[in-house]
Amino acid sequence: MASKQQLMAFIRDARWTEARETGRELCRRLGNDAEAWFLLGAIHGQMGDWVEAEACSEKAAALSPAARSLESIDRPFVAVQ
């Protein structure tokens, strides 16, 4: 079973395919978790899939007012090292 900790490790290590699959599993399992949807959107953006990135970001914003403030960001997610 996927965990957010596992997802964050994949993101940290830039293992985007594994991160995407883990994020999808988390979103299926935790359907109303805005953070999971936001992270999945960021992963899709990192992989260049802008349509899915936008859809996931919109889902996160619908679930959490705090996520709405992130809608104005017009650049892809960049991992800070």
N, CA, C and O atoms as a GROMACS GRO file, in nm:
protein
  324
    1MET      N    1   0.084  -0.118   0.000
    1MET     CA    2   0.000   0.000   0.000
    1MET      C    3   0.089   0.125   0.000
    1MET      O    4   0.181   0.137   0.080
    2ALA      N    5   0.059   0.215  -0.091
    2ALA     CA    6   0.138   0.337  -0.105
    2ALA      C    7   0.116   0.431   0.014
    2ALA      O    8   0.009   0.432   0.075
    3SER      N    9   0.219   0.508   0.044
    3SER     CA   10   0.209   0.606   0.152
    3SER      C   11   0.260   0.741   0.101
    3SER      O   12   0.334   0.747   0.002
    4LYS      N   13   0.222   0.848   0.169
    4LYS     CA   14   0.273   0.980   0.132
    4LYS      C   15   0.423   0.988   0.153
    4LYS      O   16   0.493   1.056   0.078
    5GLN      N   17   0.472   0.917   0.253
    5GLN     CA   18   0.617   0.915   0.278
    5GLN      C   19   0.690   0.854   0.158
    5GLN      O   20   0.793   0.906   0.115
    6GLN      N   21   0.637   0.746   0.105
    6GLN     CA   22   0.695   0.682  -0.012
    6GLN      C   23   0.687   0.777  -0.133
    6GLN      O   24   0.782   0.789  -0.209
    7LEU      N   25   0.573   0.843  -0.149
    7LEU     CA   26   0.556   0.938  -0.258
    7LEU      C   27   0.659   1.049  -0.249
    7LEU      O   28   0.722   1.084  -0.350
    8MET      N   29   0.677   1.105  -0.132
    8MET     CA   30   0.775   1.213  -0.114
    8MET      C   31   0.918   1.166  -0.144
    8MET      O   32   0.998   1.242  -0.196
    9ALA      N   33   0.948   1.042  -0.111
    9ALA     CA   34   1.082   0.988  -0.140
    9ALA      C   35   1.103   0.979  -0.291
    9ALA      O   36   1.210   1.012  -0.341
   10PHE      N   37   1.001   0.935  -0.365
   10PHE     CA   38   1.012   0.928  -0.510
   10PHE      C   39   1.029   1.067  -0.570
   10PHE      O   40   1.108   1.086  -0.662
   11ILE      N   41   0.955   1.166  -0.517
   11ILE     CA   42   0.969   1.303  -0.566
   11ILE      C   43   1.108   1.355  -0.537
   11ILE      O   44   1.173   1.411  -0.626
   12ARG      N   45   1.156   1.336  -0.414
   12ARG     CA   46   1.289   1.383  -0.375
   12ARG      C   47   1.397   1.326  -0.466
   12ARG      O   48   1.494   1.394  -0.500
   13ASP      N   49   1.380   1.198  -0.505
   13ASP     CA   50   1.481   1.131  -0.588
   13ASP      C   51   1.454   1.146  -0.738
   13ASP      O   52   1.523   1.084  -0.819
   14ALA      N   53   1.354   1.228  -0.774
   14ALA     CA   54   1.318   1.252  -0.914
   14ALA      C   55   1.286   1.122  -0.987
   14ALA      O   56   1.320   1.105  -1.104
   15ARG      N   57   1.219   1.032  -0.919
   15ARG     CA   58   1.174   0.905  -0.978
   15ARG      C   59   1.028   0.924  -1.018
   15ARG      O   60   0.936   0.876  -0.952
   16TRP      N   61   1.010   0.998  -1.130
   16TRP     CA   62   0.880   1.049  -1.168
   16TRP      C   63   0.779   0.941  -1.203
   16TRP      O   64   0.661   0.955  -1.170
   17THR      N   65   0.820   0.836  -1.270
   17THR     CA   66   0.725   0.731  -1.305
   17THR      C   67   0.670   0.664  -1.180
   17THR      O   68   0.549   0.642  -1.169
   18GLU      N   69   0.758   0.630  -1.086
   18GLU     CA   70   0.713   0.568  -0.962
   18GLU      C   71   0.629   0.666  -0.880
   18GLU      O   72   0.530   0.628  -0.818
   19ALA      N   73   0.668   0.793  -0.882
   19ALA     CA   74   0.593   0.895  -0.809
   19ALA      C   75   0.452   0.908  -0.868
   19ALA      O   76   0.355   0.919  -0.793
   20ARG      N   77   0.442   0.908  -1.000
   20ARG     CA   78   0.310   0.920  -1.063
   20ARG      C   79   0.220   0.803  -1.025
   20ARG      O   80   0.104   0.823  -0.990
   21GLU      N   81   0.273   0.681  -1.032
   21GLU     CA   82   0.191   0.564  -0.998
   21GLU      C   83   0.152   0.564  -0.851
   21GLU      O   84   0.038   0.530  -0.816
   22THR      N   85   0.244   0.601  -0.764
   22THR     CA   86   0.214   0.609  -0.621
   22THR      C   87   0.112   0.718  -0.594
   22THR      O   88   0.019   0.698  -0.515
   23GLY      N   89   0.128   0.832  -0.658
   23GLY     CA   90   0.032   0.942  -0.644
   23GLY      C   91  -0.106   0.903  -0.690
   23GLY      O   92  -0.205   0.935  -0.625
   24ARG      N   93  -0.114   0.834  -0.803
   24ARG     CA   94  -0.244   0.788  -0.852
   24ARG      C   95  -0.311   0.694  -0.753
   24ARG      O   96  -0.431   0.703  -0.727
   25GLU      N   97  -0.232   0.602  -0.698
   25GLU     CA   98  -0.287   0.509  -0.599
   25GLU      C   99  -0.338   0.583  -0.476
   25GLU      O  100  -0.446   0.553  -0.425
   26LEU      N  101  -0.259   0.679  -0.428
   26LEU     CA  102  -0.302   0.757  -0.311
   26LEU      C  103  -0.430   0.834  -0.340
   26LEU      O  104  -0.520   0.838  -0.256
   27CYS      N  105  -0.440   0.893  -0.457
   27CYS     CA  106  -0.560   0.970  -0.491
   27CYS      C  107  -0.683   0.879  -0.504
   27CYS      O  108  -0.793   0.919  -0.467
   28ARG      N  109  -0.664   0.759  -0.554
   28ARG     CA  110  -0.775   0.663  -0.560
   28ARG      C  111  -0.820   0.625  -0.419
   28ARG      O  112  -0.939   0.617  -0.390
   29ARG      N  113  -0.721   0.600  -0.334
   29ARG     CA  114  -0.751   0.553  -0.198
   29ARG      C  115  -0.798   0.665  -0.106
   29ARG      O  116  -0.887   0.645  -0.023
   30LEU      N  117  -0.738   0.784  -0.122
   30LEU     CA  118  -0.769   0.898  -0.035
   30LEU      C  119  -0.834   1.008  -0.119
   30LEU      O  120  -0.784   1.121  -0.123
   31GLY      N  121  -0.942   0.978  -0.183
   31GLY     CA  122  -1.004   1.065  -0.283
   31GLY      C  123  -1.022   1.210  -0.246
   31GLY      O  124  -1.021   1.296  -0.334
   32ASN      N  125  -1.039   1.242  -0.118
   32ASN     CA  126  -1.064   1.379  -0.076
   32ASN      C  127  -0.942   1.445  -0.012
   32ASN      O  128  -0.957   1.540   0.065
   33ASP      N  129  -0.823   1.396  -0.042
   33ASP     CA  130  -0.700   1.450   0.016
   33ASP      C  131  -0.640   1.550  -0.082
   33ASP      O  132  -0.578   1.512  -0.182
   34ALA      N  133  -0.657   1.679  -0.053
   34ALA     CA  134  -0.609   1.785  -0.142
   34ALA      C  135  -0.459   1.779  -0.164
   34ALA      O  136  -0.411   1.804  -0.274
   35GLU      N  137  -0.384   1.745  -0.060
   35GLU     CA  138  -0.238   1.738  -0.073
   35GLU      C  139  -0.198   1.630  -0.173
   35GLU      O  140  -0.108   1.652  -0.254
   36ALA      N  141  -0.261   1.516  -0.167
   36ALA     CA  142  -0.229   1.408  -0.261
   36ALA      C  143  -0.257   1.452  -0.404
   36ALA      O  144  -0.177   1.426  -0.494
   37TRP      N  145  -0.371   1.519  -0.426
   37TRP     CA  146  -0.404   1.568  -0.560
   37TRP      C  147  -0.305   1.675  -0.606
   37TRP      O  148  -0.265   1.676  -0.723
   38PHE      N  149  -0.266   1.764  -0.515
   38PHE     CA  150  -0.169   1.868  -0.551
   38PHE      C  151  -0.036   1.805  -0.591
   38PHE      O  152   0.024   1.844  -0.692
   39LEU      N  153   0.010   1.709  -0.512
   39LEU     CA  154   0.137   1.644  -0.543
   39LEU      C  155   0.130   1.570  -0.676
   39LEU      O  156   0.225   1.575  -0.755
   40LEU      N  157   0.019   1.502  -0.702
   40LEU     CA  158   0.005   1.432  -0.829
   40LEU      C  159   0.007   1.532  -0.944
   40LEU      O  160   0.066   1.506  -1.049
   41GLY      N  161  -0.057   1.647  -0.926
   41GLY     CA  162  -0.052   1.750  -1.029
   41GLY      C  163   0.089   1.800  -1.054
   41GLY      O  164   0.129   1.821  -1.169
   42ALA      N  165   0.165   1.820  -0.946
   42ALA     CA  166   0.304   1.864  -0.960
   42ALA      C  167   0.388   1.760  -1.034
   42ALA      O  168   0.474   1.795  -1.114
   43ILE      N  169   0.362   1.635  -1.006
   43ILE     CA  170   0.435   1.526  -1.073
   43ILE      C  171   0.403   1.526  -1.222
   43ILE      O  172   0.493   1.516  -1.305
   44HIS      N  173   0.274   1.537  -1.255
   44HIS     CA  174   0.236   1.543  -1.396
   44HIS      C  175   0.303   1.662  -1.464
   44HIS      O  176   0.349   1.651  -1.578
   45GLY      N  177   0.307   1.775  -1.397
   45GLY     CA  178   0.374   1.893  -1.453
   45GLY      C  179   0.521   1.868  -1.476
   45GLY      O  180   0.576   1.908  -1.579
   46GLN      N  181   0.585   1.804  -1.383
   46GLN     CA  182   0.727   1.772  -1.395
   46GLN      C  183   0.752   1.681  -1.515
   46GLN      O  184   0.857   1.687  -1.579
   47MET      N  185   0.652   1.596  -1.545
   47MET     CA  186   0.665   1.502  -1.657
   47MET      C  187   0.615   1.563  -1.788
   47MET      O  188   0.617   1.496  -1.892
   48GLY      N  189   0.570   1.689  -1.784
   48GLY     CA  190   0.526   1.757  -1.906
   48GLY      C  191   0.384   1.728  -1.947
   48GLY      O  192   0.344   1.764  -2.058
   49ASP      N  193   0.306   1.665  -1.862
   49ASP     CA  194   0.167   1.634  -1.892
   49ASP      C  195   0.079   1.744  -1.832
   49ASP      O  196   0.023   1.728  -1.723
   50TRP      N  197   0.069   1.854  -1.904
   50TRP     CA  198   0.004   1.974  -1.853
   50TRP      C  199  -0.147   1.958  -1.836
   50TRP      O  200  -0.205   2.019  -1.746
   51VAL      N  201  -0.210   1.878  -1.919
   51VAL     CA  202  -0.355   1.857  -1.908
   51VAL      C  203  -0.385   1.787  -1.775
   51VAL      O  204  -0.474   1.830  -1.701
   52GLU      N  205  -0.313   1.681  -1.745
   52GLU     CA  206  -0.334   1.610  -1.618
   52GLU      C  207  -0.291   1.695  -1.499
   52GLU      O  208  -0.355   1.691  -1.394
   53ALA      N  209  -0.184   1.772  -1.516
   53ALA     CA  210  -0.138   1.859  -1.407
   53ALA      C  211  -0.248   1.958  -1.370
   53ALA      O  212  -0.275   1.980  -1.252
   54GLU      N  213  -0.310   2.018  -1.471
   54GLU     CA  214  -0.417   2.114  -1.446
   54GLU      C  215  -0.538   2.047  -1.382
   54GLU      O  216  -0.597   2.102  -1.289
   55ALA      N  217  -0.576   1.930  -1.431
   55ALA     CA  218  -0.691   1.859  -1.375
   55ALA      C  219  -0.669   1.825  -1.228
   55ALA      O  220  -0.760   1.842  -1.146
   56CYS      N  221  -0.550   1.778  -1.194
   56CYS     CA  222  -0.520   1.744  -1.055
   56CYS      C  223  -0.517   1.869  -0.968
   56CYS      O  224  -0.564   1.867  -0.854
   57SER      N  225  -0.462   1.977  -1.020
   57SER     CA  226  -0.457   2.102  -0.944
   57SER      C  227  -0.596   2.156  -0.919
   57SER      O  228  -0.624   2.207  -0.810
   58GLU      N  229  -0.684   2.145  -1.018
   58GLU     CA  230  -0.823   2.189  -1.000
   58GLU      C  231  -0.894   2.104  -0.895
   58GLU      O  232  -0.971   2.157  -0.815
   59LYS      N  233  -0.867   1.974  -0.895
   59LYS     CA  234  -0.926   1.886  -0.794
   59LYS      C  235  -0.878   1.925  -0.654
   59LYS      O  236  -0.957   1.931  -0.560
   60ALA      N  237  -0.748   1.951  -0.641
   60ALA     CA  238  -0.692   1.993  -0.512
   60ALA      C  239  -0.757   2.123  -0.467
   60ALA      O  240  -0.792   2.137  -0.350
   61ALA      N  241  -0.772   2.218  -0.558
   61ALA     CA  242  -0.832   2.348  -0.523
   61ALA      C  243  -0.977   2.332  -0.482
   61ALA      O  244  -1.024   2.403  -0.392
   62ALA      N  245  -1.049   2.241  -0.545
   62ALA     CA  246  -1.189   2.218  -0.509
   62ALA      C  247  -1.201   2.157  -0.369
   62ALA      O  248  -1.300   2.179  -0.300
   63LEU      N  249  -1.101   2.082  -0.329
   63LEU     CA  250  -1.104   2.016  -0.199
   63LEU      C  251  -1.055   2.103  -0.085
   63LEU      O  252  -1.093   2.082   0.030
   64SER      N  253  -0.971   2.201  -0.116
   64SER     CA  254  -0.910   2.280  -0.009
   64SER      C  255  -0.896   2.426  -0.050
   64SER      O  256  -0.833   2.455  -0.152
   65PRO      N  257  -0.953   2.516   0.026
   65PRO     CA  258  -0.935   2.658  -0.005
   65PRO      C  259  -0.788   2.700  -0.008
   65PRO      O  260  -0.752   2.790  -0.084
   66ALA      N  261  -0.705   2.638   0.073
   66ALA     CA  262  -0.562   2.672   0.075
   66ALA      C  263  -0.497   2.640  -0.059
   66ALA      O  264  -0.406   2.711  -0.101
   67ALA      N  265  -0.541   2.536  -0.125
   67ALA     CA  266  -0.483   2.498  -0.254
   67ALA      C  267  -0.519   2.598  -0.362
   67ALA      O  268  -0.447   2.609  -0.462
   68ARG      N  269  -0.628   2.673  -0.345
   68ARG     CA  270  -0.669   2.772  -0.446
   68ARG      C  271  -0.561   2.877  -0.468
   68ARG      O  272  -0.545   2.926  -0.580
   69SER      N  273  -0.488   2.913  -0.364
   69SER     CA  274  -0.384   3.015  -0.379
   69SER      C  275  -0.271   2.968  -0.469
   69SER      O  276  -0.194   3.050  -0.518
   70LEU      N  277  -0.260   2.838  -0.492
   70LEU     CA  278  -0.155   2.783  -0.576
   70LEU      C  279  -0.194   2.783  -0.724
   70LEU      O  280  -0.109   2.759  -0.810
   71GLU      N  281  -0.322   2.810  -0.755
   71GLU     CA  282  -0.367   2.809  -0.894
   71GLU      C  283  -0.298   2.915  -0.978
   71GLU      O  284  -0.286   2.899  -1.099
   72SER      N  285  -0.252   3.023  -0.916
   72SER     CA  286  -0.191   3.131  -0.994
   72SER      C  287  -0.046   3.104  -1.032
   72SER      O  288   0.013   3.181  -1.107
   73ILE      N  289   0.010   2.998  -0.983
   73ILE     CA  290   0.148   2.965  -1.018
   73ILE      C  291   0.150   2.916  -1.162
   73ILE      O  292   0.081   2.820  -1.196
   74ASP      N  293   0.228   2.983  -1.246
   74ASP     CA  294   0.227   2.948  -1.388
   74ASP      C  295   0.359   2.886  -1.434
   74ASP      O  296   0.396   2.896  -1.551
   75ARG      N  297   0.429   2.823  -1.342
   75ARG     CA  298   0.552   2.756  -1.380
   75ARG      C  299   0.551   2.615  -1.325
   75ARG      O  300   0.484   2.587  -1.226
   76PRO      N  301   0.625   2.526  -1.388
   76PRO     CA  302   0.625   2.387  -1.341
   76PRO      C  303   0.689   2.372  -1.204
   76PRO      O  304   0.770   2.454  -1.162
   77PHE      N  305   0.650   2.267  -1.136
   77PHE     CA  306   0.708   2.231  -1.008
   77PHE      C  307   0.857   2.207  -1.026
   77PHE      O  308   0.898   2.136  -1.118
   78VAL      N  309   0.938   2.265  -0.941
   78VAL     CA  310   1.081   2.242  -0.946
   78VAL      C  311   1.126   2.198  -0.807
   78VAL      O  312   1.103   2.268  -0.708
   79ALA      N  313   1.188   2.084  -0.802
   79ALA     CA  314   1.236   2.033  -0.674
   79ALA      C  315   1.352   2.119  -0.626
   79ALA      O  316   1.447   2.144  -0.700
   80VAL      N  317   1.344   2.164  -0.502
   80VAL     CA  318   1.450   2.244  -0.443
   80VAL      C  319   1.546   2.151  -0.373
   80VAL      O  320   1.506   2.064  -0.295
   81GLN      N  321   1.671   2.170  -0.401
   81GLN     CA  322   1.771   2.082  -0.340
   81GLN      C  323   1.859   2.158  -0.246
   81GLN      O  324   1.949   2.101  -0.186
   0.00000   0.00000   0.00000
